[in-house]
């Protein structure tokens, strides 16, 4: 029996999934293997490394280089990135688009990060808005939202959502009495705002595929907010009920939509919350260490098994 015949037999008997059969069969036929995902990761990592080096250079050598040179170089990079992106982008569409120029996404992402560096430098050196970072953040968030929808870029959308979250946090920090409960309230409001916004865009068929990005952000922020209530010694049992409700919702969505990430969120965040309750009154360090070692290993094994049942991680 040939390798391809064995693969076909394993697929029919349920040993491997159709997706795994397709990948293994292509290897057996010595077909070309796509490394687009790996290349995307490396290119984005290269952009982040470049921006990290640029930020370090600006913060370390700005006094020696001078404001004119620093602002000029940053402005030139920013203008070049935006000019390249707008000049080579295809016409805008409310639906998902596959760019004919694969480099636009990376150049646009670089431009957005350089924008953040330049704003931070201008405020630090010239105090244009007298330290009112909330204004910078809301304007930056609005700009990134426009760019994300114009160029169909999910990473830029993530930057927009992060900037909006930072704006909420800075706004809360200006309140006369800032407590953990205040930040939990802001997190819940933030989840509601972007959740409803993403859902409305989906209903209007305006970049409907962005809804998964919105939902990922909402799920993580919501879990963190609920866990902070569970971890709070003065917290009530309502936060425990809220944690169980969010775990159930995340599991239901992940299983129903075949999106493994939401199953993983429910497992990991649920593990943290339930573990904190189980060892809340434990004082034996050996027991605590044994508990986390054994349960964390079991959690990893369980997630790997679930991921295999999904066929692929989405």
C-alpha positions, 0 to 999 in steps of 0.5 A, a space after each residue: 500500500 502506497 503512502 497516499 493510499 494509507 493517508 486516504 485510508 486513515 482519513 476515511 477511518 477518522 484517524 486524521 482530519 481532511 486538513 491533515 490529509 491535504 497537508 501530508 499528501 502534499 508532502 508525500 507528492 513533494 509539492 511546494 509547501 507554503 510558508 506564507 504564515 512564517 514569512 508574515 511573522 518574520 516580516 512583522 517581527 522585522 518591522 517591530 525590531 526596526 521600530 524598537 531600534 529606532 525608538 531606542 536611538 531617539 531616546 538615547 541619542 536625541 540630545 546629540 542628534 538635535 530636535 531638527 534631525 530627529 523630527 526630520 528623520 521621523 517625519 520623512 519615514 512617516 511621510 514615505 510610508 503613508 505616500 507608498 501606502 496610498 499611492 499603491 493601494 487598490 480602490 476601497 471596498 467595504 468587503 474583505 480585500 486581498 492586496 495586490 501589493 503584499 508590502 503595503 501592509 508592512 509599510 503601513 504598520 511601520 508608518 503607524 508605529 513611527 507615528 507613535 514614536 514621533 508623537 511621544 517625542 514631540 510631546 516630551 520635547 515641546 509639550 504641545 498639549 501640555 501632557 494631555 495624553 488623552 487627546 493624543 490617544 483619541 486622535 491616534 485611535 481615530 486615525 488608526 481606525 480610518 487607516 485600518 478600514 481604508 487598507 483592510 489591515 487587522 494589525 492596524 485595527 488592533 493598534 486602534 483598539 489598543 489606543 482606544 483602550 489606553 484613552 479609556 485608562 488615561 481618562 479614568 486616571 484623571 478621576 478624583 478617586 481612582 480605584 481598581 473598581 473604577 478601572 473594572 468599570 472602564 473595562 466593561 464600558 470599553 468592551 460594550 462600546 467596541 463590541 457593539 461597534 464591531 457588531 454594527 459594522 458586521 450587520 452593515 457588511 462594513 469589513 465584516 471580517 473585522 468582527 473576529 478581531 473586535 471579539 478577540 479584544 473584547 474577550 480578553 479585556 472582559 476576562 481580565 476585568 472579571 478576573 480582577 474582581 475575582 482576585 479582589 479580596 473584597 470582591 463579591 460572589 457576583 464576579 465568580 458568577 460573571 467569570 463562569 458566564 464569560 467562560 460558558 459564552 467563550 466556549 459556546 462561541 469557540 465550539 460553535 464557530 470552530 474558533 479554537 482561540 476562544 476555547 483556549 481563552 475560556 480554559 486559560 482564564 478559567 483555570 486562573 480564576 478557579 485556581 485562585 479560589 481553590 488555593 486562596 487559603 492554602 499556605 503550604 508552598 509545597 502543595 501550591 507548587 505541586 498544584 500548579 505543576 500538575 494542573 498546568 501540565 494537564 491544561 496543556 495536554 487538554 488544549 493540545 487534544 482539543 486543538 487536534 479535534 478542531 483540525 487546525 487552530 483558527 
